[in-house]
Amino acid sequence: MPERTTDSDHLITGPTPFRSIGGLTPETEMLTVSGPKRASAVSVGEPVYALNPDTGLLKQKPVASVETVRPQAPLVEITSLRADLRLEATHPIYFQTKTIDRPRTVQARHLDDRVYYRFLNDWRPLPGQRLGTVDLTDLTERYEARVHYDGHGNAFRARLPDGCEPCRGYGHTGYHFDSTTFKRHQATLERLGTHVEICSGPHSWGRPYRFDGDDFLALLGWYITEGSITPKNNRDSVAIKIAQEDPAGRERLHALFDRLGIDAAVSDRAFSFGSSVYADVLERLCGGSSTERHLPWFIWSLCQAQQQHLLDVLVAGDGDARGTYYTASRDLARDLLRLSAHIGRKPQYQVRKGNWRISTSSMRDGFRSDRNVRWLPPRGPVVRLTVEDYPAVLAGRNGNFQWVGVSRLA
């Protein structure tokens, strides 16, 4: 394939001063920390997903200015299977080719005929932390701790530190402690007791409260995609149900509940168990009804491997063989678009009758200037964005996103 010379009017490489201007049509969406947002609606100071093409590092960078102006030149349209862009002719397009590995830019008006351009397809986020052991008592205060012991109750109580008073007994084998007392003296109670579990009250089932991080993420994923919470009649508890009829999914759930230590009732269609404490945690982290679901707040600080792990569980529940995920929750859809960027995939979505279709597959895509590019007369204003430090943003129309340049750097 032919390679352009480094003409400073046409190409901008990493160390070259950023001098472009251009502009995006107002309906072009950008990926922000609150999901996709039209360029015309982005606010100054709002963080957007931005890329340093030279290092391949993804960060959230604030928008420094938003200008709406009449275009000074015709528009260039780029449309392909996963791209839909309308740009002022001087807007920078980041690209690679078969012979050019280092990302470069070309103004839209200088795209060569019959040249195949690769969009930027490789990047990485800042390193995240790995979620190790999860303690549910760090995530809710709506529980009691049930501490079992061997021997005589008076001997057990005599060993308790000052201020560590149980709120009730549990037969002749244990005591209940409220959440405040338990957290203050957790290490001591876990050392003195033979077994510790959490519950919602004196007549509820005791449940484990410590889990492996991957298993906890899997539980959240199955709840988000296939779970429901239903109050039990005349009982101080709720039923948590995870629907699953697929044999492979049922096998995964059997193994998961075994590792979690949760004794779930199993039917031909679902797995279920009762716990108002677990229900409180699930609803706090991931939402209540199916239209209110969202990803847990801490997912953005986790390592890429665990973010991918959660996505794999979600797709196993409400996805298809092509990696398309389906949801009626707008918040969850926005979160999944953001999650795609975190794991190195360009977001793509469609909305039909209130239902979102999110593509989670990876594709190394591009376009040909002789097939996918055409000129358009100016049709209204364009939006010029200035972003702090990083010169590329995820942007596009009709649910398609690609890395494109910004008008200015701050």
N, C-alpha and C positions, 0 to 999 in steps of 0.2 A: 504494500500500500504506500502511496506517496506520503511524504512527511513535510509539513510546513517548515519553512525557515523561521528563525526566531526574530521576526519583525516586531519591533516594540509597539507598532500601531495595532498589530493583530494578536500577538501572543503575549501572555504574562506568565512567566515561570515563577518558582518560589521566591528567589531573592530579588526579583524585579519589583520596583515600586508599584503599588496598586493604584491604577489611574482610571479604572473603568467607570461607567455611569449607567447607561441602559435603563431598564425598568421592567416590572412585571405587570401584567394586566390585573385589575383589582380583584377578580374572582380567583386568582391563583392562591392556593392554600400553602401555608407553611406549617411545619410541625413544631409546635410550642410545648411547653411543659403542661399545658392544659389540653393538649390534643391538637388536631388540625384547626387552623384559623386563617380566614382570608387575609391576604396581605393588606387590604384596605382597612381591616379591623384590628391589626396588630398595634399594640400600644408601645410608646416609648418606655423603656425599662423592662419590657416583658422578655423573659428568657426564651430563646428559640434553640433548637438543636442545630449546632454549627460544627463545621469540620475544618481542620487544618490539613489541606491536601498534601502538604509536604511531609508531615509526620504521620498522617492517617489517624490523628487523635480526634475523637468526638467529645464535645463539651456543650454545656448549656451557656449561651452567651446572650447578654442583653441587647435589645434593639436600641440604638442610640438616636435614630431619627427616622421619621416616616414622612416622605414628601409625595403628594399627588400632583402630577404635572401633565401637560399636554405633550404627547410624544413628539420628538424632533425628527423622527425618521419612521419609515414603515415598520410593521411588525414582522417578526419571523415566528412561524409556528412549527413545532416539532411534535409529531404524533407517532407513536408506535404502540406495541402491545402493552408496555408498562410506562409509557411517557406521554404527557400531554402538557405542552408548554407554549405559552404565547409571550414573546419577549420583544422589547424594543431592539432594533437592529444592532445597537452597540452593546447589548448585554453580554457579559462573559459566560461562556459555556466551558465547564471543566470536562476534560476528556483524556482518554488514552487510546492507543491503537495497538495493532499487533506488534509493531516495531518500536513503540514509545511506551515504556513502562512508567516513567515518571509523570504524574499528573500535570497537565498544562491547560491553558485556557485559550480560547479563540472567541472573538466577538461573533455573535450570531450571523452578522452579515458576511462574514468571511469563511463560512463553512464551504469547503471544497466539494464540487460535484464528484459523485462516485467514490467518496471516501467513507469508510466505515469507522465510526467513532464509538468507542466504548465509554459509557458513563462510568463514573467512579463506583466501584463495586466492593472495595475493601476498606474497612476502617475498624477502629477499636475504641471502646470507652475507657475512661479512667478505671484502674483496677478496683474491684469491689471486694467486700469482705465475705468470707464464707460463714454461713449460718451454721453454728455447731449445735450444741444441745439447747433445746427450747424448753423453758419453764413457764407453764401456763399461769403460774401465780405472779409472774411479772407482767402479765397482759390483762388481768382482771382482778377486781377486789370482791366480786360477787361469788364468794365460795366460803366454805369452811374446810379446814384441814382435819382429817380423822387420823389420829396417831394411835396405832396399835402397840401393845407392849406385852411382855411376858412377866409373870409374877403377880405381885399384889399391887393394887392401884395406889395405896398409900405410899409404898416404896417408890413407885414411879413419880408421884407428885412431890415427894420429898427431894427429888433430884432436879426439879425444875428451877430455873433461875428466878430471881425476884421479878415480879410483874408478869410472869408467864402463867396466867391462870386460864384453865380450860373454861369454855362456855357451857359445856354439858358433858356428861359421860356417854359412853357407848358400851352398854352392857358391862361385862366384867373384863373386857379385853382392850379398851381404848378410851380416848377422850377426844372431844371436838374442840378446836381452837378457831376463833374468828380470824379473818384474813390479816388484820393488822397485827395481832399477836403472833400469828404464824410467821409473817415476813420478818418481824423484829427478832424472832428467836428460831428461825428456820434451821440453821445449822445444828443447833443444840437438839431440837425436836427430832430431826432426822437421825441424829446420832443415838438418842435415847430410845427411839421407837424401833420396833421390829419391822414395821411396814407403815408407810404413810400414803394416804390417798386424799383426793379432794371430792367434795360433794356439795350439794346445795342446801342440805339441812339434815335433820336427824333421821328421816325415813327414806333418803335417796341413796341410789347406788354410789359406791365409791369408785372413782376413776383415776387412772394414772395422770400425772401432770408433767412428766419430763419425756421429751421425745428427741430423736435424732432430727437434725435440721432438714435433711432431704425428705424424711418421712412426713414431717410436719407440713412442708411445702406441698407434698403429694396430697395430704388430707385437705388442705386449703384448695388445691386445684380441683379435686373431685367434688368438693362442696360447691365451688363457684360454678362448675359446668353442669353438674347433675344433682345437686343437693337441694333439700327443702327442710324447713323447720315447722313443726306443727305442735301447738300446745295439746297436752293430754287432758281429757275431761276429768275434772274433779281430782286432779293430782298436781302436786307441786313439781312438775317436770315437763319436758317437751320431748317430742320424738324427732330425731335427726335421721333423715333418710337420704341415701344416695342411690339413685336409680341406675341400673346397669343390666342390660340383657346380653350384651356382646360377650362371648366366651373368653376372649382375650382380656377384656376389661374386667370381667368377674374374677379371673385368675389373679390379676394384679391387685384387685381390692382384697381378696382373701389374704394374700401375702402381706399387704399393707396393714390390715387390722391385726394380723398375728404379730407383726413387729411392733405396732403401737401398744399392744396389750389391751385392746378394746374387744370385748365379747359382743359382737354384733349379731343380731338375728338376720337370717338369710332367707329370702324367698326367691322365686323364679325371676323376679324383676328388680329386686333392690336389696340393699343392706341397710339395716336400721338399728339404732340404739338410743337410749334415753339419757339426756344430761342437759339441764338448764345452764350449767356452767360452760360446757362446750358450746352450747348455742349462743351464749353471750359473747364468747370469744370469736366465733365464726361471724356473727353479725357485725361485731365491732370492726373486724379486720376486712371483711369481704362484702358486707351489705346483707340486706334481708331478702326481699323477693327477687325473682329472676331479673326483673327490670332495674333493680337497684344494685346489682352485683358490680364489684370493682376489684382490682388487685390490692393486696395488702400494702400499706404505706411504706414498709421497709424494703420492698422488692427492689427499689431503685438503688439501694446501697449494697446489694448483694453482688457476688461474683457472677460473671457471665455464665458459668456452667450451671449454677443454680437457677438463674433466670431462664435458661434454656430448659432445664428440668421442669419448671413449673409450666412453661409453654407446652412441652410435650404431653403433660398430663391433661391440660385443657383440650388440646387437639384430639387426644384419645377419647375424650368425652363428647364434645360437641363439634368435632372437626370431621373432615373427610380424608380420603386417601391422598388428595392433592395438597393437603395442608391448609385448606380453607376452614376458618372457624366461623361459626354462626352464633349470633347473640341478639337479644332484644334490648340489652342494656347499653345505653349510650355511653355511660361512664366506663364500662368494661371495654367497649370498642375503642375508646380513646386511649385507655391504658395499654391495650394490645398494640395499637399503632406505635405508641412510645416504646413499648417493650421490643418491638421489631427493630427499632433503631439501636437499642442497647445491645442486642445480640448480633448486630451486623447485617440486618436485612432491611431493604427499602420497603416502607409501608405501601400497601395498596388496599383499597376498600370500595365497597358499593353499599348503598342503602336502598332497600326496596320495602315499601309499606312498613316502615319502622323497624325492619330487621337488617342488621349489619352483617356483611360478609367480609371477613378480614383474611387476606392472603398472607400466610406465614411462610411461604416457600421462598427459597433463595434462587435468584437467577442473575447470571452475569450478562446483563443486557446492554444494548447500544442502539445505534440508528445509522442509516445511510442517508447522506445528504441529498442523493438523487431520488430517493423514494419517500423519505419521511419528513422532508423539510419543504415548506412553501412560504411565499411572501404574502402578506395581507396588508391592505391599507389601514391606516390608523383608525381605530374604532373607540373613541373615548380616551380617557386618561390612562396613565400608567403610574405605578407606585414604585418609588425609589427608596430602598431600605439601606440604612447604615447600621452595621452590626459591629460590636466591639471585637477587635483582634482577629477573628476567624472569618475568612472570605467566602465560605460556601455554606449554603443552607439547604435543607430538604424542602423542596417546593414542587408544586404541580397542580394540575386541574383534574376535576372529575375523579378524585380518589387515587391518583397516581403521583408518586413522589420520586424525584431524582435530585442529586446534588447539583446545584447551579450556583453561580456567583451572586454576590450582592452588588449593589451599586457603589457603595463606599465603605471604607473601614474607618472606625473611630479609634 
